Amino acid sequence: MNFPVKICDNYSLVERNTLGLPSTARYYAEANTVAELQSALAFAREKQLPVIPLGGGSNVVLGDFLDALVVHVNLKGKTVLSRDQDCVRVRAEAGENWHEFVLWSLDNQAYGLENLSLIPGNVGAAPIQNIGAYGVELTDSFVSLEAMNLESGQVEYFDRQSCRFGYRDSVFKREKRDQYIIVAVTLDLDATLKPNLGYGQLGDLLARRLGDQAPSAVDISRAVCDIRREKLPDPSEVGNAGSFFKNPEVSPSEMDRLKQEYPNIVAYPLGQNWKLAAGWLIDQAGLKGEREGCVGTYQKQALVLVNHGGATGRDVLSFSRQVQQKVNEKFGVQLEREPRLYMDDDKIPL
Ligand SMILES: Cc1cc2nc3c(=O)[nH]c(=O)nc-3n(C[C@H](O)[C@H](O)[C@H](O)COP(=O)(O)OP(=O)(O)OC[C@H]3O[C@@H](n4cnc5c(N)ncnc54)[C@H](O)[C@@H]3O)c2cc1C
């Protein structure tokens, strides 16, 4: 069979994951069109290989060798579909860079994504974990997505309900895991700005900068970028995948127990339950800035694991397990990994 997409073999992914881990894909393809994506999938079916979609590689931990076809989803396009006095409906294809898409939306007087500025990666991966920051999540503006079924090669539609979004979670991490490649996302943004400044230092920084003056969407976006640059390592300088663990959810009775022992514990209400600040737990377990060989926690934010240079996926996994163990020993709380692991240990859920 002839495949009208270039397939490379033994392709190095070291430049394609923000942790900078050495990893070789048995096969690699870049899909710039739906037809190229379909032919890449046909190739994988013929070879009976699993398919791993890859965007910006900012939320993955890669093993040394991936016996799979890795497909870099590079479909491009951003469109305003409709506009009325309340709502601007926009659609972006999966290969668009997320931050550039946010800036484009603001240029088009479409608001609601400003708090999600500077999150690395591409549009296609955003629904996978329902990206979120500074009190806003993708689900807040999400309408639908189009995703190619890996088995049939057909494009199917998912509305918000069928995506089953949760905190850093969606159906694509659970029941529909490894079954689809997202090709485009449609969002309903606001035609007028409704600032959401209640989270973290964002409101304080804007008040310092602007006094009583109401911030524009660009002011908010810039403030978010500045806070993020201050707190998080730049992957082009220090390999990392952002927050390595999710903030663990605990029941009210569990929260009472923890509060008695640790009155300063940092937590936020999450429905009936509580979300603990995982960074605080790691910090209090004495692990901030801790290092073992090439891997450590980031000096300014213990929730971020960094590759100091020369680490492998296995080194990162091993260090992350030590962090989980120490936090569990101290607090009796289990941390869950946020990035997706692609290596033999993938069967291990934590
Ligand atoms: C410095 C830093 C800061 C970060 N801050 C945040 C933050 O504030 N909030 C937040 O939510 N996340 C954050 N992240 C995590 C990451 O940026 C997001 O999860 C992002 O959406 C990942 O996009 P990506 O294109 O890099 O995905 P990748 O790492 O390429 O892929 C992640 C997962 O999605 C799958 N995938 C990718 N593309 C597709 C597709 N088209 N169809 C189906 N599956 C696909 C992959 O197979 C993989 O399982 C941060 C990461 C870094 C490095």
The ligand as a Gaussian input file, in Angstrom:
#p B3LYP/6-31G(d) Opt

LIG

0 1
 C        5.858000      25.070000      31.834000
 C        4.540000      24.336000      31.711000
 C        3.402000      24.895000      32.263000
 C        2.161000      24.245000      32.157000
 N        1.053000      24.841000      32.708000
 C       -0.149000      24.252000      32.593000
 C       -1.313000      24.860000      33.148000
 O       -1.263000      25.954000      33.709000
 N       -2.497000      24.221000      33.029000
 C       -2.601000      23.027000      32.384000
 O       -3.721000      22.502000      32.294000
 N       -1.513000      22.411000      31.848000
 C       -0.310000      22.987000      31.928000
 N        0.805000      22.388000      31.400000
 C        0.666000      21.077000      30.743000
 C        0.511000      21.153000      29.213000
 O        0.934000      22.394000      28.724000
 C       -0.941000      20.937000      28.770000
 O       -1.410000      19.694000      29.235000
 C       -1.085000      20.969000      27.241000
 O       -2.435000      20.913000      26.882000
 C       -0.344000      19.830000      26.543000
 O       -0.336000      20.115000      25.158000
 P        0.678000      19.403000      24.178000
 O        0.269000      19.757000      22.794000
 O        2.068000      19.728000      24.546000
 O        0.352000      17.877000      24.483000
 P        1.352000      16.636000      24.398000
 O        2.299000      16.681000      25.544000
 O        1.917000      16.519000      23.038000
 O        0.315000      15.445000      24.662000
 C       -0.320000      15.285000      25.918000
 C       -1.298000      14.109000      25.803000
 O       -2.333000      14.447000      24.883000
 C       -2.322000      13.550000      23.765000
 N       -2.590000      14.345000      22.571000
 C       -1.872000      15.384000      22.102000
 N       -2.448000      15.878000      21.007000
 C       -3.557000      15.140000      20.785000
 C       -4.581000      15.149000      19.789000
 N       -4.591000      16.038000      18.782000
 N       -5.570000      14.200000      19.867000
 C       -5.579000      13.295000      20.866000
 N       -4.642000      13.226000      21.821000
 C       -3.648000      14.152000      21.774000
 C       -0.952000      12.912000      23.763000
 O       -0.993000      11.622000      23.143000
 C       -0.642000      12.836000      25.244000
 O       -1.281000      11.723000      25.831000
 C        2.066000      23.007000      31.481000
 C        3.227000      22.445000      30.904000
 C        4.442000      23.108000      31.014000
 C        5.672000      22.507000      30.381000

